[in-house]
Amino acid sequence: MQSDVPGARVASPLERIRPFVRRYSFRLVGGLVALLIVDLLQLGIPRLVKRAVDLLSQGAASQTALAQSAFAIFALAVGIASCRFVWRYLILGFSRMVERDLRDDFFRHLLTLDRPFFQKKPVGAIMALATNDLAAVQLAGGMGVVACADAAIMGIAALACMAYISPQLTLIAVIPMPLLAVLTRVLSARLHRRFLKVQEQFSHLTEFARNTITNIRLLKAYTQEAPQAEVFGRLGRQYQQDNLRLARVHGTLFPISGLVGNTSLLLVIFFGGRLVVGSVITVGDFVAFISYLYLLTWPMMAVGWVANLFQRGLTSLGRLDEVMNAKPTLVDPPQPLAFPAGQTEITLRTLHFQYEGQEQPALAEVSCTIRAGEIVGLVGRSGSGKSTLCHLLARQYPVADGAIFLNGVDVNRLSLGSVRERVAYVPQDVLLFSDTVAANIGFGNPAASQEQIEGAAKICRIHEEILGFSEGYQTRIGERGVKLSGGQRQRIALARAILLDRPMLIIDDSLSAVDLETEQEIISGLADFLPGRTCLIVSHRIAPLRDAIRIMVLEEGRLLAQGNHAELLASSDFYRTMYHQQQMQSHREEELPL
C-alpha cells in the first residue's frame, strides 16, 4: 500500500504520515480506548485500598469485607491485563503498519528518482534511512504514542482523584513539576540536534561498511585490510561518542523526572502526615493519595522518555522527508505523444550536455543521424563523452528540447517509459544480482524460456562456459557476480540485453574485459540478431568495429569525424593515429613470451 500521493511534497514531516494514520485510525482509536480503560481501572484500586484501610483503622473490618475488597482488586487486575493486551496489540500493530507503509512509500519513491539523485546520496545513507530512521519513527508512533497518551490520561485522572481527596495537599504535591516542564523544553532542542548527528554518523558508518564489503577483493589485493579496519574503528568511535553525548541529555531528563516525583512524595509524606494527625483526612485517604501520587510518578518520569522518543522520531521523519521531497530531474511531459511507429532512427541536433558542478561540457554541439537498422561504432579516448551519450540515449539524464529525436519526434515529447522500453542498454559498469545465471540473463524478461536464455548466451559466446559451471545455468554467481571473471560478467549482461529483444541496443564498452578475438566473434555473432534494430556499440578498441557501417569519433565531447573504417583512415589523422597505436600495442602483446 502507498500514501495518497506517493513522494508528494508536504508542508511538514508529520503530514507525511497523516494518510497512514487515517488508514489505520480504527486500530489507533481502539487501542487508545483500551488504554483509557486500563487507566480508569487502575484508578479504582486505590479507592478499594482506601476502603480496606479505613475499615481496619476503625476496627470495623471483617473477613467478608476484606475478601470482597481483595476479589474486587483481582477483578480489576484481570481487566487491566486484558485491556493492556488489547492496546498493545492494536497500537503497536498500528505503528508496525505505518512503518511498513512508510517503507513501501519510501522505496517506491526511490524507484522514481534518477541518476543525479543517487550520485549525490550514498547508498549507505539510503540504507540507514530505510532501517535505523524508520525504526525510530516506528518507536515514536508506537510506544511514543502510548506513553504520551497514558501519561496525559493518567496524569489528569490522578490529579483529579488527588484533588478530590485534598486540594491543599495536591497543590503541595505539584510544586516541583514546573521545574520538569522547563527542563524538558530546554533539553528537547539538544535532543534533536544530537540525535540528528547520531543518525548522520550512522549513515557514514553504513556507507563505509557497504563500500568495504563491495570492494573486498580490491582491498585484499592492495593489502588494505588494516587501514580499512582503522578507518572503520575511527568512525565507530565517533558514532559511540555522538551516542554518549545524546545519552547525557537523555540521561539528564530521566533521573530528574524521578527526582521530581520523589520530591513530590517527600512533600506529601511530610504535609499529608500532618493532615492525618490533625484528622483532616483519614489514614485510608492518605494511603489512597500516595497511591495516586505513585500513579502520577509514571507520567512525570515519562515526560523525558516521551520527549526523547518523539524527538528521535521527528528527526528521523525529517531525514526521510528530505528524500521523499526529492524530485526526479526527468519527468514525463503533460501530454506525451505516442511513440512513432517503424524502426527506430536516432537524430542528434547540436546536442549539448554538462554535468552539474562541472566547468566543461561532456558533450558539445554533437549532430548526427543513426538510421534505423544501422550498426554504428563509437570510439574515442577516455572522458571523450562516449558513456554520456549512451546515458542520454537511454534517458538517464535530462536533455534540452530539440536535441535528441527518435523517428523525428523530440524525446521530451515522449514518455520516459515508452523510450526506455525500446532500449536495451548494457552499461559500462556491469551490474549482476546474487542469483542464478539464468535469473540474471532473464532479469528483464522473466517469461523467457530456457531455450531463449541459452540462445542469447550463445550469441554472446558464454553458453559453453556456463555449461562448465557446477550447476550450469542454475549456478548462483554471488554478490555482483563475484564468482565470475570480468569477461563472463560482461557477456552475461550483454545476453540479458539481447534477450529483451528491443528495437535499440546500446553497448557501452561492455566487452572491454574480453580478449580482442572474442569481442570480434561476439560483434560478428550479433549480425544475425541485429537486422531491423538500431545498434550503437562503444569500444575503446577500434579493430572489432572495422566492419561497422559507420564509426563516430568523439574527442573532448565533440564529434570529430564519422565514416566507415577505410574512410576514417583516409580522412581523420586522430582516428588513424589511434588505430595505429592500438595495432602496435596489440603486436607487442602478441610478441611477449608466455
N, C-alpha and C positions, 0 to 999 in steps of 0.2 A: 504494500500500500504506500501511497505517497501523499504529500500535502496537496492542498487545493491548487496551489501554483508552485510547482517544484522550482527551486532556485530563484524565486522571485525576490526582489529587493524588499526588505521590510524596514519599518521605522526604528525598531529596536530588536535586540536579540530575543526578548520574550515573545515578540509577535511571531517568531519562527515556530514556536511550539504550540501556539494557540489552536491551530487546526487539529492537532493531535489531542489536546485537552478536550475540545468539543467532541471529537470522535469517541473518546472513552469517558465521557462525562458521567455516564451511568455508573461505571466502576468507581470513579472518584467520589461521587456523591454517596454511593452506597458504603464505601469504605469510611468516609467521614461520619456518616450516621452511626455506623458501628463503633467508631472511635468515640463519638459523643455518648453513646450508651455506656461504653466502658467507663468513661469519666464520671458519669452520673451514678453508676453503680458503686464506683469507688467512694463517692461522697457519702453513700449510705452507711458504709462500715463504721466511720467514726460516730455516727449517731447511735448505732447499735452498741458500740463500746461505751459511749456516754451513759446509755440507759443501764447497762450492766454494772458499771462502776458506781453510779448513783444508788442503785439498789443495794450494792454491797456496802457502801459507806453509810447508808441509812439503816442497815441491818434488816432490810426487807427482802433480801434475795432468797430465792428458793431454787431447788434443783430443776424444777419445771421451767421457771423463768429463765435461768441461765442456759438450760438446754435449748429453749426456744431462740434465745439470742445467738447461741452457737450455730444452730441449724440455719438461721437467717443469714449469718455471716458466710456459712458454707455455700448456701444457695447463691448469694451474691458473688462469691468467688468463682463458682461454676459458670455463672452468667458472664462474668468478666473474662474468664478464659475462653469461652465460646466466641464472644464478640471480638476478643483480641485476635483470635484466629481469622475471623471474617475480615477484619480491617487489614490485617497483614496480607491475606490472600488478594484482596481487592486492590489495595493501594500499591503494594509492592508489585503486583501484576500490572497495574496501570503504568508504573514507572518503567517496567521492562518493555511494555508495548510501545510507549513513547520512545524509548531508546531504540527499539527495533525499527520503528517507522522513520525516526530521525536519521538513523544509519542508512536505511534504504534510500531516503531522500538525498542524503549527502552523497551516496555512491552514484545514484542516477545523475545528480548534478555534475559530479566529476566527469562522467562519461560525455557530457555535453561540452566540456572545456577542450581547448585545443593546445597545440604545441607551445605557443608563447606562455601560457599559464604554467605548464609543467616545467618549462625552462627556468622559471622564477621560483617555483615552490618545490623544494626537495621531496623525494618520495618518503623519506623518513619522517618529515614534518607532517605529511598527509596521514601516514600510518599512526602517528601519535594522536592526531585529531580523531581518527576512527576508533581508537582504543581508549587511551587514557582520558581524553577530554569527554568522550561520550559517556564513559563510566562516571565521571564527576557530575555530568548532567543527570544521569540516571539516579545517582545517590541523592542529589538535591531534590529531584522530582518524586523520590520515594520516601526515604527516611527523613529528608528535609521537610517535606510537606507534612508528614505525620508528626514530627517533633514540633513543628511550628503550630499546627492546629491543636495538638494535645496540650502544648504549653499555654496557648491562648485560652482554650476552653477550661482546662484545669485551673489555671491561674485566676480567671474571673470567677469561676464557681467556688473555688476555695476561699477567695477573699470575701465573697458574698456570705458563705457559711460562717466565716470567722467574724464578720461584721454583725451577723445575726446573734452570735454568742456575746460579743463585746466590741462595740465600735471603738471604744477607747484603746483597748489592747490591740486592735487591728491597726490603728494609726501608729502605734508604737512599733509594731512588727514591720511595717513597710518603710520606716525611716531610712534604712541603709540602701533601699532599692534604687533611688535616683543615681547613686554612685555607679551602679552596674550599667544603667542606661547610658550615662555619659561615656563610660569606659568602652562600651560596645561600639558606640558611634565613632569614637576616635580610632579604635583598633581595626574596624571593618575596612577602612581605606587602606591600611597597611596590609591587611589580609589579601585584598585584591591585587595590589602591586606585587607582593611577594609570591602569590600563587601563580600569577602571570609569568613571573621569572622562572618558577619551577617548571611550568609546562613548556616554556620555550627551551629550557635546558634539556628537558626530556626529549623534545623534538630533535635537538642536536645529537643527543646520545643515540637515539634510534636511527637517525640517518647515518651516523658514523658506523654503527654496527652493521646496518644493511649494506653499506658500501664495502666494508671489510669482508663480509661473508661472500658478497657477489664477486669480489676480485681476489678470492683467497689464493687461487693458483698464481696470480701475478705476485702477490705478497711473498709467497713461499719461494718463487723463482728469484726474487730480489732479496731474500732473507730479511724481510722487514717485519717479522713476527714481533720481535721485542719492541721496536719503536711504535708499532701499532698498539700493542698492549699498553705501552706507557701513555700514549695519547688517550686511549680509552679510559685508562685509570684516572687520568687528569680530568677528563670530562665527568667521570663518575664521582670524583671527589667534589667537583664544582656543584654537581647535582645534589650531592649529600649536604654540602654547605648551604645551598639555597633552601633545601628542605628543613634544615635545622633553624635557619632564620625564620622560615614560616612557622615552625613548631614553637619558636619562642613567643610569637604573637598568639598562636592558638593556646599554648601552654599558659599564657598570662590570663586569658579570658576564663578558662575553666576553673582554675583554683580560686580566682577572685569571685566567680559566681558562687562557689561553695562557701567561701568566706562570708559573703553577704548573707547567704542562707543561714549559716551557723551564728552569725551576729544577731540576726532576727530571732533565732531560737534562744540565744542568751538573754535578749531583752524580754522575750515572752516569759521565760522561766522566772526572771527576777521580778518583773512587774505583775505577771499573772499570778505568781505565788502569793504576792501581797493581796491581790484581789480575792484569792481563795481564803486566805487567813481572815480577811475582812468580810467574808461571806457575801461578797458582791457577785461572785459566780461559784458554782458548785465544783466539787472535785471532778465530776463527770464532764462538766463544761470545760474545765482546764485540760483534762486528758483529750477531749474531742478537739479543742483548739490546737493543741500541739500536733494532733494527728492531721488536722487540716494544714497546719504550717508545714508539716512534713510533705504533704501533697503539693504545697506551694514551692517547696525547695526544688523539686524537679524542674518546674518552669523557669525558676531563676538560674539554675545551673544549665538548663537547655539553651538559654539565650546565647551563650558563647558558642556552643556546638552548632546551633542552627545558623548563627551568623557565619560560621566557618563553612558549613555545607553550602549555604546559598551563595556566598562569595566565590567559592570554588566553582559551583555550577554556573553562575553568571559569567565568570571569567572564561570558562571553557565554552559556554554557549556563544560568547562574543568572538572567540577564536574560530569556532565553527561557522559563525555567521559571516566572518570575513571571507571565507572560501565560498559560502553559499551566495554571497553577493557578487562574486566574480562573474564576469560575463565573457562568453567566447568572443574572440575577435572576428570569427567567421559566423555569419548568420544567413538564413535563407532570405531572399527578397520577399516583400509583402505579397506579391502575386507572381510566383515563379512560372516560367514558361515550361511547356512540355519539352523534354529532350528531343532534339531534331532526329528524325529517322535517318537510316542509312549508315554506312560505315563512317567511322569517326575520323574527321580531319581536324588537325590542330593548327591554329594560326596565332602567331605572336606578333603584336604590333607595338613596337618601341617599348617593350616590357622593361620596367624599371622596378627594382626592389631593394630595400635597405633594411637590415635588421635593426631593431630598437637598440640604441646605445652605440651603434657602430658609425664611424665617421664616413667610411667609404661604402658605396652601394655594392651589394653582392651581385646584382645584375644591372646592366645599364644599356638602355636602348636596343634591346635584342628583338630583332624582327626576322621571322622565317615562317615557313609553312611545312608541316609534316602531313603529307597527303594520306588519305585513307588507304590502309593496307600496306603502307610503306614501312620498311625496316630502316631505321636511322641510327647511326652510331654517334656518340657524343664523347669527345676526348678533350683533354686539357690538363694543365698542371693542377696540383692540389690547391684548393682555395680559389679556383677559377670560376666557380659558380655552378658546377655540374649538379651537385646534390640539391642546391637551392632551386634550380629549375625543375628537378624531379618533385620536390616538395610542393611547389606551386601548381604543377600539373595535377598532382594528387589532391589538391585543395586542402593543404595543411596550413597555409598562411593566406591572409587576405591579399588581394591584388587590386590595383586601381581599375576603374571601369575602362573598357576599351583596350585592355592589354592582352587578354587571352580569349580566344574564340574557339568553340567546338562546333563544327559544321556551320560556321558563320554566325553563331549565337554567342554573345558575351556570357562568360561563365557566371558573372554576377547576376545574370537574369535567370539562371537555373538554380534549382535547389541543390544543396550540398549532397544530399543522398542520391539524387539522380546522376550526379557526376561521379561520385566515389564508387557507386555500384557498377560503374562501367570501366573502372580502372583496377587492374591487378598490379599492385606495387610491391616490389621487392626492395626494401631499404638497404642501405649500405651496412647498417648495424643489424645483423640478423637477430631476430627475436624468436625463441622457441620456448615451449612450455614443458614443465616437468610431467610429461605424459608419454604415451607410446609414439613410435614413429608414425604409425597410421593415423593417430589422432592429430598429430602436428601437420601432416600433409593435408588431411581432410578438414582442418580447422574452419576454413571459410565456406566449406560445402559439406556439412555433416551428413547429408543424404548420399554422398558419393559411395559407390560400390568399391569393393576391394580391387576389382579389375581396373576401375578408373584410377584409383590411387596408384596402383602398380604401373599403369600406363604413363602417368605423369612422372613417376620416378624413373622410368626407362628413358624418357626424353632427356632427363637431367643427368643421365649416366650414374645413378645412385642405386638402381634396383639390385644389381648383383651384390653390392656391398651390404645392403640391408639384409639380403638373404643370408649373408655371412654372420649377422649378429646372432646372439644367443637365442633369441625368440623371434627372429625375423622382424616383421612389421609390428609385432606386439612388444618389442623391446622398449622398455622405458629408458628415456635418454637423460634423465636427471635434470636438475635445475639449469635452465638456459642452455640445455644440450651439452652439459659438462662432460658427458661420456663420449662425445663425438669430436672429430677433428674439425678444424675451421672450414675446410673444403666440404666436408659432409654436412655441416650445419647449413652452409650456403646453398648447397644443392637441394636439401630438403625444403628450405624456404622457397627456392625457385619452383620446386614441384608443387608446393602449396599454392603459389600464384597461378601456375598453369592450370591447376585443377579448377580454379574459379571460372575459367572459360569466358573471359570478359573481352570486350572489343579493343581495349587498350592495355598494353603490357609495358610497364616501366621497370627496367632492371638497372638499379643504381649501383654500379660497380660491385655487384653481388657475387662475382666469381673470382674475386681477387686472390682468394686463398687456394684456388685450384691451379694446377700447372697449365702452361700455355696450350699444350696439346689437348687436354681435357676441355679447356674453355672453348677451343675451336670446335671440338666434337659437339659440345652442348649447343653452341650457336648454330652449327650446321643442322643439328637434330631439331632445332626449333622451326626449321623451314617448313616441315610438314604441318606443324601446329599453327603457324602464324598467318597463312594466307587468309586475307579478309580482315586481318587485325592490324591495328597501328601499333608499332613497337619502337620504343626508344631504349637503346642499350648503351649504358655508360660504362666505360672501361678505361683504366689507366694504361692499358696496353693496346697499341694500335693493330697489331698483327691479327687478332681474332676478328676485327671489324673490316678487314680488307674487302670482303665480299658484300658488305652492306651497300644498299642502293645509294645511300648518301651518308657522309660523315660531316658532323659540325664540330668546329674547333672553337673552344671558349678560352679566353685569356683575360684575366682581371675583370671578369663579369661581362665582357663584350664578345659578340660573335665575330671572331677574327676571320674565319673562312668556312666555306662549305662546298661539298662536291664529293665525287667518288674518290677512291684511293689514288687512282692514277692522276686524276685532275689536281688533287691537292699536292701530290708530289711535284707536279709541274708548276703549280701557281703559288704555293704557300711556303715561304722559307721557314716559318715557325714549325709547320707540320713536318716538313722534310727533315729538319734538324732533330725534332723529337723522335721521328721514326728511326733515323739512322742511329741515334743514341741508344734506343731500345734494342735495335738489331745488334749493335756492338756488345751491349750488356749481355744479350742472350748468347752470343758466340763465346764470350768469356766464360759464362757459366757452363756451357757445354764442354769447354776445354779443360775445366777443373778436374783434377784426378779424383777418382772415387775413393 
